[in-house]
């Protein structure tokens, strides 16, 4: 079968080892808070002439380095994530590159977490994946094949450190070519129709125990939903994700919850499908269901806020956005979006406070500087506005369409300040 296990025997233990997994947020947030802050990696030296304010420059460089020099890719993806902190693809790539940069021992240990206390450095990587899937639950796992190969290699070496390279390669290929994993391989390769057929066949497999079936079928339905979503078949995506939610309800409630394979995440996914189909009431219901599963599930609050703004319901929107920043105080994008909504309702001082918090958390994220500059500009605090405009120019990509306006305002403010100073 092509579920994410080698055999039914390994569903409990092996499933945790052979799949990118993360524990529920409540399990690892306290550990993350306990970590000592570490200095950020230095910026990599990218191609001459590349725009070092453009996340795409770092992301492209990281993709070139990730297979041969994953440590260099980690640095590149990290800096891309500081410039654009809400890109699911960048965060996913950073997590995968970090895994690929591990030693074989650490790689085997990372996936062998069943029954263990999670190490802080592993929790940090788990958090990246959680964040990526919370931004986009339909994220395509583009590094699946590469990571799987490294996982298998690390586990073989962990069991037999002196294994011959030829024997190890044979074992890896034997596993990768196993018919039970054909659907997974097709999905990883982007062969979507083959993947759909393979996963559909998996759903009819009769060899699982009741517990194993409950574990596996939800995952399979969710993967099929993601494929249909990518293909634009939204009705089928909705049907499959609804089936995933139903399968999740049959799971043993004592099982460890995997956040991006939780009912809350699946309900969020349903809500996004309904939104794309312009079925807004159904979307709100789905996000509400996600919050019934987990009241602290901030992506559902964020989506409800955006839907409320679209309806002109600013009271609900501000309430939801305030909840998001309370739940995720270091989420600079959440603070920025909250500030935008506050400005739209005339709460400039509160918006400025949110923007300053965002800048303190990530000084490389340009957008808060521009909005803070506009607030100061409107309030006629010329020097404050000029300072923030300057910061924006220093951080924005060369292709940013806002730059002509910003530079124009800087010139106007400089002239105004000069004129005022020259007046006796």
N, C-alpha and C positions, 0 to 999 in steps of 0.2 A: 504494500500500500504506500501511497505517497504522503501520508501524514508525517509530521515532524518527529518521527521516532524510528529507531532501528527495529524494534519489535514491541509487541504488547508488554513484554516483561519490563521494558525500559520506560513505559509511559510515565511512571512517577519520577524515577531518577533520571533516566535518559532524556526524557522530554525536557527536563530542565537544563540538561547539558548540551543538547543538540539544537536548541532554538534560542534566538535572542530573547531573553526574558527579563522582566523587571518585576519587583515586588510592588505591592500597593504603596501609595505615597506615604501613608501613615507609618509604614514599617521603616522607611529610610530617611524621612525628613529630619527627625531628631539627630540621627547620626551625621547628616550633612551639616547641620548647624554646629555640631561639635568639632568639625574639622577646623584645623588652623588654616588661615588664608595663605595661599601660595602665590608667588609672583607669577604673572602671565608669561607665556613663552615669548621669546623675542620674535619680532617680525621677520619672516623670511625675505631674502633678497630675490624679488621676482624679476621678470624680463625688463630690460632697459626700455624706457618709454611707457611702461604699463602704469595705469592710474592707481596709485596706492590708496586712494580714497574710495575705490570702487571694489565692492565685495566680489564682483565677478572676476576681477584680476586674481585675487587670492584663491577663489574657488577653482578657476581654471588651472592655476598652477598646482593646486593640491591634487586635482584629478590626474595631472601628468606624473606626479610624484608618488601617488598612493600605493602603487603595487611594488615599486622598487625601493622607495625611500619613504615608508609610511610615517616615520617620525617627522620628516619635513612636511608631509601632508597634514599632519596634526597641527603644526604651527600655522599653515596656510588656512586651513578650515577654521581654526580658532579665531584668526583675525577677520575672516569673512563673517563669522558669527557676531563679532563685536560691532561690525559696521552695519549688518542687517541681522538683528537679533531674533527676527520672527520668521526665518526661513527654515521650514521643516527639512528640506533637502540638505542644507548646510549642517544642521545639527546632527542629522542622521549620518552624514559623511564624516563628521568629526568623531562621532562615537565609533564608527566602523574603523576609521584610520587608527584610532587609539587602540583598538583591539588588535589590529594587524601589526602594530608596533610592539606588542607584547612579546616577551620570551615565550617559548613553548610551555614552560612550567606555569607561567602566569596565565597563559591562555587556557590551559587545562583546568587550572584552579578557578578561573573566572566562571566557567560553565559548570563546574562541579560544586554548585552551591547548595545542593539539596541537603537540608538538615544542618547547614552551617550558618554561622553568623557572618553576614556580608561585610567584607572589608570596606573601609571608607572610600578607597580609591575606586572600588568596583561600584559602590553606590553612586558616585559621581557620574560614572559612565551610564549607569541605569537611568539616572535623571535626564541625561541628554536624550535618550530614546523616548522616555516618557514625554518630554517636552515636544519632541518632533511629532509624535503621534497625536498629541493634544492639539497641535496646530493643524495637522492634516492626517486624519485617521485613514485616509486612502493613499497614504504615502507608499510609493513603489520601492521595495527593498532591493535596490540595484546592486548591492554588494553581496547578495545572498550566496552566490556560488563561491566567491573567493573566501568568504568567512567560513563557509561550511568546510571547504577543503582544509583551511588552517585548523579548524576545530578538530577534524578527524586526525590530522597529522599530529597535533599536540597531544591528543589522547593516546594515540599509538605509541608515541615516544614516552609518555608518562608511564605507560604499562611496560614498555620494553625499551629502555634508553639506548641500548646498543643495536637497535633494529637496522638492518641493511636498507639503504635508500631504495634499491630496486624493489625489495619486498614491500616497503612502506608505500611506494607509488602504486604497486599492484593492488594493495589493500584499499588505498584511496579510490582508485578507479573502479574497483569491484563495488565499493559502496555507492559511488556516484552513478554507476550504470545500472544499479539495482532497479528492476521494474517497479518495485514498490514506491520509488521516489520519482517516477517519471513526471508526474504532475508538478511537483515542486521544481524539478529541473526546467520544465517548460516555462513555468511562471518566472523563474529567475532569468531565463533567456529572453523573456518578452514574447514567447509564443503563446499568446493568450487563448486562442481557440483550443489549442492542444491542452493547455492547462485546465480550461473549463471542462473538457471531456474527461481528463484524467481525474480531476477532483470529483466530478459527477459519478464516476465509477467507484471512487473510494467510498462514497456515501452508501453504496449498496453492499459493501463488504460485511460479511456475517461472522467473521472470526474474532471480533472484539467482545470483551466482557461488557456488562452493562455500564460499569463505571468508566471503562475506557471509551466506550461509544459516546457517553455524555461529554467526556473531555475533548474528543476528537471532532465530533460532528459540528460543534459550534465554531471551531476554528476553520473547518472546511467551508462551511456556509459563509463565514465572514470573508474568507479569501475570495470565494466566488463572487461575493457582493462587490469587493474591491475591483475585481477584474471587469465585471459588468459596468461599474461606475466609470472606469477608465475608457471603456469602449463606448460609453454614452447610452447604454441600455439601462435607463434609470428604473423602469418598472421591474426588471429582473434583479437589479441591485437592491431595490426595496424588499422584494420577496425574499431574497437570500439573507439580507441582514435581519429581517424579522425572524427568519428561521434560526439565525445565530442567537438572537436574544432568547428565543424559546428553548434552545438547547442549553443555554447558560443557566436557565432556571432549573434544569434537571440535575445540575452538578451538585456534588456534595458541598454543603455550605462550609464545611471545615477545610476545604481545599484552599491552598494559598492563592490569593487573587492576583492576577497579572493585569496591571492597570490598563494597558492598551488592548487587552482581551477581556475586558470587563463588560458587564451589562451597561454601565454608564457610557463607556466608549462606544459601544454598539448603538446605544440610543442616540448619542451625538451623531454618529454616522447616518442613522435614519433621518435625523433632523436635517442634515445637509442634503440628503437626497430629496426630501420634501421641498426644501428651499429651492433647489435647482428646478423642481417641477412647479414652482410658484404655488405650492400648497402650504401657505403660511400657518394656518391654524394647526395642521397636522405637524408641521415642524416645531411649533411652540409646544405642542403636546409631547413630542419626542424629547425635547430638551427638558421639559418638566419631569418626564419619566427618568431621565438621566439623574436629575437632582433628587428624585425619590430614592434612587439607588445609592447616591452619595451626595449629600448636600454641599460638600466641599469641592465638588467637581467643577472647577472654575471655568473650563471651556464652555460648559452649558450656560453659565451666567453671562459669559462674554457674547455668545451668540444671541441670547435673549435680549441683551442690551442693544446690539446692532439692529435687531428686528424692531425693537421699541423705537429707536431713533428713526428708522425708516417710516414708521407710522406717525411720527411726531409726538410720541409719548415720552417726553424728556424726563418726567418724574421717575418712571419705571427704569429708563435707561441709566440715569444717574445712580439709582439704587443698586442696580445690577453691577455697574462698573465699580462702584465703591466696594462691593463685596469681592470683586475680582482682585483689586489691589490689596484688600485686607488678607485674602487668601494667598496671594502671590506678591508680597511687598517688593521683591527684587525684579519683578517683571517690568522692564522699562517700556515695552510696547503697550502693556495694559495701562500704565500711568500716562503715557502719551495719548492713548485713545480716550482715557478719562478726561484729560486736559482739553482735548478737542471738544468733547461734549460740554464741558463746563464753560468754555469760551462761547459756545453756541447758545448757552442759556444766560450769558451775562455775568458769570462768576469768574471774572478774570483773576482775582487774587488767589482763589482756590486753585485755578488752573496753573498759575505760576508756581505754586507750591508743589504741585504734582510734577511739573516739568523740571524743577530744580532737583527733586528727588530722583527723577529718571536720569538726569545728567550726572548726578553724584554716583549712581549705580553703574552707568556706562557712558563715559565721556566721549566715546567714539561714535555714538549714535547721533547723527546730525539733526534729525527732524525736530527734537525738542528745542534746539537752539533757535530754529527759524520761528517756531510758534511763540517762544518767549520773547524774541526780538519784536514780533508783530504786536504783542501785548504792550511792551514798553513803548513802541513807536506810537501806537494809538493813544496811550496815556501821556505821550509827549515827554517821556524820559529819554532824551536824545542820546546821552552817553551810554546808558544801559542798552538801548536799542542797537547802537553802533557796535558795542562790545559783542553782543550776541550775533549780530549779522556777520561780524568778523570771524567769530567762531564757526559759523555755518559755512562760510567761504573756505575756511581752513579744513573742514571735514567733508564737504560735499564732493561727489564725483564730478569730474570735468564735464560730463554729459548732462548734469542735473539741469532741468528746464527752469528751475527757480533762480539760477545764478544771475541772469541778466537783471531781473527785478531787484535782487538783493544788492548787487553792485550799484544799481541805480539809486537805491535808498541810501547806501553808504555815502555816495557822492553828495546826495542832497543833504544828508545829516551833517557831513563835514562842512559844506558850504554854510549851512545854518549856524553851526557852532562858530565858524570863523566870523560870520557876520555879526553874531551876538557879541563875540569877544572884541571886535573892532569898534563897536558902538561905545562912545564916551559915556 
